[in-house]
Amino acid sequence: MTVTTPAPSVRDVPGPRGRWPVGNAPSFRRGFLHAMTEGFRTYGDLVRFRIADRTFLIASHPDLAQHVLVDHAADFPKREASFALGLLLGDGLVTNADHASWLAQRRMMQPMFHRARLAAMGDKMSDAAGRLVTRLEEHAGRVVDVADEMNLVTLDVITRTMFSADLGGEAGRVGPAVSQGTRFVQARISQPFTPPLAWPTPANLRFRRQKGVLDAVVDRLIAARRESGEVSGDLLDMLLEARDEDTGGGMTDAQLRDEVLTVFSAGHETTANTLTLAWWLLSRHPEVRFRLHGELDRVLGGRLPTADDLTALPYTRAVLEETMRLFPAAAVTSPRRVVRDTALAGYRVPAEVSVFVSIYNIHHHPDVWGEPEVFDPGRFLDGERPAHRFAYLPFGAGARKCIGSNLAMMEGTLILAAVASRFDLVALPGHEVDLELAITLRARGGLPMTVRLRP
């Protein structure tokens, strides 16, 4: 594919014909993921949609990802936070559309995610994985909702690494509020007409309650830490210690709240969703499960994994990587705004439309990946990864690539190793996973599986 510069005679981006006044809203009745993948199959690597008065493009090729997210990122800035996820998370790193303030925040937070500091969190992750193993032992022989269990363990990890504590009932309120809030945001993206948030519709009122819960819990935690003066060495301490390299100033309480919510949400839901779908894939591929068990038995010998074991578990990590290829939790980027008339792949792209990069479609692109629908972790071990460096984007790309990618990989690999070394999680006969894109990609309605102790 060739990504071109503006030219006077280029074609309009192809896409389904709309219906006045809703445009292509009917295409999204089965969800954003379905519309995005069907558009790719029907119209190719760049597709135009219109919902009411909003026009946006779905880009589904590594060349387009490189052009929009890296090479010409200044011409494709993020949409304002109020457009979507910013309604829930405020102006944290994921949602902040102002480049100058985003860059200052990124530089302040980068030291938090250096490998040396993350290694110190490995024990907390291993301890949480151990508590999960204990719960599953109690459920041996029974059916559990694996999605619930993965949400519980990742919530355990993020509360202890963020706040050095089990938040108990507070965490129990935050997790559901984040999940329900992201569904509300995704619905606003896909619907042709959405009332202003200030209007007292039932959906708006529910969302405002959820947002109120999140803000209140986080504000209390920040205030209590400031008041106590205690130093716990957790992520909240690191946020409180962060300083702007130019001014020497720290974050305001509002900035802290937004960044805590961002790290909490990103470090909880995305990893839980990935692990849930990993168990689904493993249950359907006994040959992969056999190889995984062999590595875990050889390296761990029945004990729980620690961060020191990670380098000796390449296939375990590859299982996680291949799961993220087939089912990337961040299946589509946040919208980028086209600042001036331009051209992409020979198509005219007018100013002010939005561009979403479809990571899901890129990860399933038949011109990029051999047998893209096949679950094969070996492709991350045996040199089969495509040469294009933007063919695999589970954490995004460019300056705005996820700052917590190393943290997520450590957490996911440790939990996967701890559970798979002790249990087989078996899908119920006839059960199929229905994927849902609600900001993050997940199994709609959870995932019931039978817990079996390995012999």
C-alpha positions in Angstrom: 0.0 0.0 0.0 1.2 3.5 -0.7 0.2 6.4 1.5 0.3 9.6 -0.6 0.5 13.3 0.0 -2.4 15.5 -1.1 -3.1 15.5 -4.9 -5.7 17.5 -6.9 -7.4 14.4 -8.4 -8.0 11.6 -6.0 -11.0 9.4 -5.3 -13.4 9.7 -2.4 -13.0 7.1 0.3 -15.4 4.2 -0.3 -18.0 3.2 2.2 -21.6 2.0 2.6 -24.3 4.4 1.5 -26.1 6.0 4.4 -29.7 6.8 5.1 -30.9 10.3 5.9 -30.7 11.5 8.6 -28.9 8.7 10.5 -26.3 7.9 7.9 -24.7 4.5 8.5 -26.0 4.1 12.0 -27.9 0.9 11.1 -24.5 -0.7 10.2 -23.6 -0.4 13.9 -26.6 -2.1 15.3 -24.5 -5.3 15.9 -21.8 -3.2 17.4 -18.7 -1.2 16.4 -16.6 -4.3 16.0 -19.0 -5.9 13.5 -19.3 -2.7 11.4 -15.5 -2.2 11.5 -14.7 -5.7 10.3 -17.5 -5.9 7.7 -16.4 -2.5 6.3 -12.8 -3.8 5.9 -13.9 -7.0 4.2 -16.3 -5.1 1.8 -14.4 -1.9 1.0 -10.8 -2.5 1.9 -8.1 -0.8 4.0 -9.7 2.6 4.2 -13.5 2.9 4.7 -15.8 5.9 5.3 -18.8 5.9 7.6 -21.2 8.7 8.6 -23.4 8.7 11.7 -25.7 11.7 11.6 -23.4 14.7 11.0 -20.2 12.9 12.0 -18.0 11.5 9.3 -15.2 9.1 10.2 -12.8 6.7 8.5 -11.5 3.3 9.6 -7.9 2.6 8.6 -6.9 -1.0 8.5 -3.3 -1.3 7.1 0.1 -1.0 8.8 1.1 1.7 6.3 -1.9 3.8 7.3 -1.2 3.2 11.0 2.4 4.4 10.5 1.2 7.5 8.6 -1.5 8.5 11.0 0.1 7.6 14.4 3.8 8.2 13.7 5.1 9.8 10.5 2.4 12.5 10.3 1.0 12.4 13.9 0.9 16.2 14.1 -1.6 16.3 11.3 -3.8 13.8 13.1 -4.1 14.9 16.7 -6.4 13.2 19.2 -10.0 14.4 19.3 -11.0 16.4 22.4 -11.5 14.5 25.6 -15.2 15.3 25.7 -15.7 13.3 22.4 -15.6 9.9 24.1 -13.5 8.3 26.8 -12.5 11.6 28.4 -16.0 11.8 29.7 -15.0 8.9 32.0 -11.3 9.4 32.6 -10.9 13.2 32.3 -7.6 14.5 30.9 -5.2 11.6 31.7 -2.5 10.3 29.4 -5.0 8.2 27.3 -7.5 11.0 26.6 -5.6 14.4 26.8 -5.9 16.0 23.4 -3.6 19.0 24.2 -0.2 18.0 23.0 1.8 20.3 25.2 0.1 19.3 28.5 0.1 15.7 27.4 3.8 15.7 26.8 4.5 17.3 30.1 2.4 14.6 31.9 4.1 11.8 29.9 7.5 13.0 30.9 6.5 13.3 34.5 5.1 9.8 34.5 7.7 8.0 32.4 10.0 7.1 35.3 7.1 5.2 37.0 7.3 2.6 34.3 11.0 2.0 34.0 11.7 -1.7 34.2 13.7 -1.4 37.5 10.7 0.1 39.2 8.3 -2.4 37.7 10.3 -5.3 38.9 9.6 -4.2 42.5 5.9 -4.8 41.8 6.4 -8.4 40.7 5.9 -9.8 44.2 2.5 -8.1 44.5 1.5 -9.6 41.2 2.7 -13.0 42.2 0.8 -12.7 45.5 -2.4 -11.8 43.7 -1.9 -14.7 41.4 -1.5 -17.0 44.4 -4.8 -15.8 45.9 -6.5 -16.5 42.5 -5.0 -20.0 42.5 -6.4 -20.6 46.1 -9.9 -19.4 45.0 -9.8 -21.7 41.9 -8.8 -24.7 44.1 -11.9 -24.2 46.1 -13.9 -24.2 42.9 -12.3 -27.3 41.4 -14.8 -29.4 39.5 -17.3 -26.5 39.3 -18.2 -24.0 36.7 -17.0 -20.4 37.3 -17.3 -17.2 35.2 -13.6 -16.9 34.2 -14.2 -13.2 33.2 -15.3 -12.5 36.7 -12.2 -14.3 38.1 -9.8 -12.4 35.8 -11.4 -9.1 36.7 -11.0 -9.9 40.4 -7.3 -10.8 40.1 -6.4 -7.8 38.0 -8.4 -5.6 40.3 -6.4 -7.1 43.2 -3.1 -6.4 41.3 -3.9 -2.8 40.4 -5.2 -1.8 43.9 -2.2 -3.2 45.6 0.4 -1.8 43.1 -1.5 1.5 42.9 -2.5 1.9 46.6 -0.5 -0.8 48.5 -3.8 -2.0 49.9 -6.8 -4.2 49.3 -9.6 -1.6 48.9 -12.2 -4.1 49.8 -15.7 -2.6 49.2 -14.2 0.5 47.5 -12.6 -1.6 44.8 -15.8 -3.5 44.5 -17.5 -0.2 43.5 -14.8 1.1 41.2 -14.5 -2.0 39.0 -18.2 -2.1 37.9 -18.3 1.7 37.6 -15.4 1.6 35.1 -17.0 -1.3 33.1 -20.4 0.4 32.9 -18.9 3.7 32.1 -16.9 2.4 29.2 -20.1 0.8 27.7 -21.8 4.2 28.0 -19.0 5.9 26.2 -18.9 3.3 23.4 -22.7 3.7 22.9 -22.2 7.4 22.4 -19.7 6.8 19.7 -22.0 4.5 17.8 -25.3 6.3 18.1 -26.5 8.9 15.6 -28.0 11.3 18.2 -26.7 11.6 21.7 -28.2 14.1 24.1 -25.8 16.4 26.0 -24.5 14.8 29.2 -26.3 17.5 31.2 -29.7 16.3 30.1 -31.3 14.1 32.8 -31.9 11.0 30.6 -31.8 7.6 32.4 -28.5 6.7 30.7 -26.9 10.0 31.5 -28.0 9.8 35.1 -26.5 6.3 35.5 -23.3 7.5 34.0 -23.1 10.5 36.2 -23.6 8.3 39.2 -20.8 6.0 38.1 -18.5 8.9 37.4 -19.3 10.3 40.8 -18.4 7.0 42.4 -15.0 6.9 40.6 -14.1 10.5 41.4 -15.2 10.3 45.1 -13.2 7.1 45.7 -10.0 8.3 44.1 -10.2 11.8 45.7 -10.5 10.2 49.1 -7.5 8.0 48.5 -5.4 10.9 47.3 -6.4 13.1 50.2 -5.7 10.3 52.7 -2.2 9.7 51.3 -1.4 13.4 51.3 -2.6 13.8 54.9 -0.8 10.7 56.2 2.5 11.5 54.7 3.2 7.7 54.4 5.6 6.5 51.7 4.6 3.1 50.4 6.6 3.0 47.1 3.4 2.3 45.1 2.2 3.9 41.9 0.3 6.6 43.9 3.5 7.6 45.6 5.2 7.8 42.3 2.4 10.1 40.9 2.7 12.3 44.0 6.4 12.5 43.6 6.4 13.2 39.9 7.7 16.7 38.9 7.6 18.7 35.7 11.2 18.9 34.4 10.7 22.5 33.3 8.8 24.0 36.3 9.6 21.6 39.1 5.9 21.5 40.0 3.9 18.4 40.8 0.4 17.4 39.7 -2.7 19.1 40.9 -5.4 17.0 42.6 -7.4 17.0 39.4 -4.5 15.8 37.4 -3.7 13.1 39.9 -7.3 11.9 39.9 -7.4 11.7 36.1 -4.1 9.8 36.0 -5.1 7.4 38.8 -8.3 6.7 37.0 -6.5 6.2 33.7 -3.9 3.8 35.1 -6.5 2.0 37.2 -8.8 1.5 34.1 -6.0 0.5 31.7 -4.3 -1.7 34.2 -7.5 -3.6 35.2 -9.9 -4.1 32.3 -7.5 -4.6 29.4 -5.5 -7.3 31.1 -8.6 -9.1 32.5 -10.2 -9.2 29.0 -7.0 -10.5 27.4 -6.6 -13.3 30.0 -10.3 -14.3 29.7 -9.9 -14.8 25.9 -6.6 -16.6 26.4 -8.4 -19.3 28.5 -11.0 -19.5 25.7 -8.3 -20.1 23.1 -6.3 -22.5 25.2 -9.5 -24.6 25.8 -10.0 -25.0 22.1 -6.3 -25.8 21.2 -5.0 -28.8 23.1 -1.7 -28.8 21.2 -1.0 -25.3 22.4 -2.0 -26.2 25.9 0.3 -29.2 25.9 3.3 -27.1 24.9 2.4 -24.5 27.5 2.1 -27.0 30.3 5.5 -28.5 29.3 7.3 -25.2 29.7 5.5 -24.4 33.0 6.3 -27.9 34.4 9.9 -27.6 33.4 10.5 -24.1 34.8 8.2 -24.0 37.8 7.9 -27.6 38.9 4.6 -26.9 40.6 5.5 -23.6 42.4 4.0 -20.2 41.7 5.9 -18.0 39.3 7.8 -14.9 40.2 9.2 -12.0 38.1 12.5 -13.8 38.0 11.0 -16.6 36.0 9.7 -14.4 33.2 12.8 -14.8 30.9 12.5 -18.6 31.2 8.8 -18.5 30.0 9.0 -17.4 26.4 6.1 -19.7 25.2 3.9 -18.5 28.0 4.5 -14.9 26.9 3.9 -15.9 23.3 0.5 -17.3 24.2 -0.4 -13.9 25.6 1.1 -12.1 22.6 -0.9 -14.3 20.2 -4.1 -13.8 22.2 -3.5 -10.0 21.9 -3.0 -10.4 18.1 -6.3 -12.2 17.6 -8.2 -10.3 20.3 -6.4 -6.9 21.0 -8.0 -5.4 24.0 -7.5 -1.9 22.4 -9.1 -3.1 19.2 -9.3 0.4 17.7 -7.4 3.7 18.5 -9.1 6.7 19.8 -10.2 9.1 17.0 -7.7 11.3 15.3 -8.8 14.6 13.8 -7.7 15.5 10.3 -6.4 19.1 10.6 -6.2 19.9 6.8 -7.3 18.4 3.5 -5.0 15.5 2.7 -4.9 12.1 0.9 -4.4 8.6 2.2 -3.8 5.6 0.0 -4.9 7.6 -3.0 -8.2 8.8 -1.5 -9.2 12.3 -0.7 -9.6 13.0 3.0 -11.1 16.3 3.9 -10.2 18.3 7.0 -12.1 17.7 10.3 -13.2 14.1 9.7 -12.0 11.6 12.3 -9.7 8.6 11.6 -9.8 5.5 13.7 -6.9 3.0 13.2 -8.3 -0.5 13.4 -5.8 -2.6 15.3 -8.1 -5.5 15.1 -8.3 -5.4 11.3 -4.5 -5.0 11.0 -3.9 -8.0 13.3 -6.2 -10.1 11.0 -5.0 -8.7 7.7 -4.4 -11.6 5.2 -1.8 -9.6 3.3 0.2 -9.1 6.5 -0.2 -12.3 8.5 0.0 -15.9 7.3 -3.2 -17.7 8.3 -4.4 -14.8 10.3 -7.4 -16.6 11.9 -5.2 -19.4 13.3 -4.1 -19.4 17.0 -0.4 -20.0 16.7 1.8 -18.6 19.6 4.8 -20.1 17.7 4.7 -17.2 15.3 6.1 -15.0 18.1 9.0 -17.5 18.6 10.0 -18.8 15.2 10.6 -15.6 13.2 7.2 -15.6 11.5 6.3 -12.1 12.8 5.8 -9.8 9.7 8.6 -7.5 8.8 6.4 -4.4 9.0 6.9 -2.9 12.4 3.3 -1.6 12.5 1.7 -5.0 11.8 1.4 -5.8 15.6 0.1 -2.9 17.7 -1.5 -4.3 20.9 -0.3 -1.2 22.8 -0.7 1.3 20.0 2.2 3.1 18.3 4.2 6.3 18.2 4.6 8.8 21.0 1.3 7.8 22.5 2.0 4.1 22.7 0.7 2.7 26.0 3.1 3.8 28.8 2.2 0.7 30.9 2.9 -2.0 28.3 5.7 -3.6 30.3 3.6 -3.6 33.4 0.7 -5.3 31.5 3.0 -8.0 30.0 4.5 -8.8 33.4 1.1 -9.0 35.0 -0.5 -11.1 32.3 2.4 -13.6 32.0 2.6 -14.2 35.7 -1.2 -14.8 36.1 -1.3 -17.0 33.0 1.6 -19.1 34.3 0.2 -19.4 37.8 -3.2 -20.6 36.7 -2.1 -22.8 33.7 0.5 -24.6 35.9 -2.2 -25.9 38.2 -5.5 -26.0 36.2 -7.2 -26.7 33.0 -10.1 -24.3 32.4 -12.5 -26.2 30.1 -15.1 -24.4 27.9 -18.7 -25.6 28.3 -19.9 -27.8 25.4 -21.5 -25.7 22.7 -20.6 -22.4 24.3 -19.3 -19.8 21.9 -17.7 -16.5 22.7 -19.6 -13.4 21.5 -17.1 -10.5 21.2 -18.1 -7.0 22.3 -16.2 -3.8 21.8 -17.0 -1.4 24.6 -13.9 0.7 24.4 -12.0 -2.5 25.2 -12.6 -5.8 23.5 -14.2 -8.4 25.8 -16.4 -11.6 25.9 -20.0 -10.3 26.1 -21.8 -11.8 29.1 -18.7 -13.4 30.6 -17.2 -16.8 30.0 -18.4 -19.9 32.0 -15.7 -22.6 32.2 -15.2 -25.7 34.3 -12.2 -25.6 36.7 -10.2 -28.9 36.6 -7.0 -29.6 38.6 -4.2 -30.8 36.4 -3.0 -34.3 37.3 
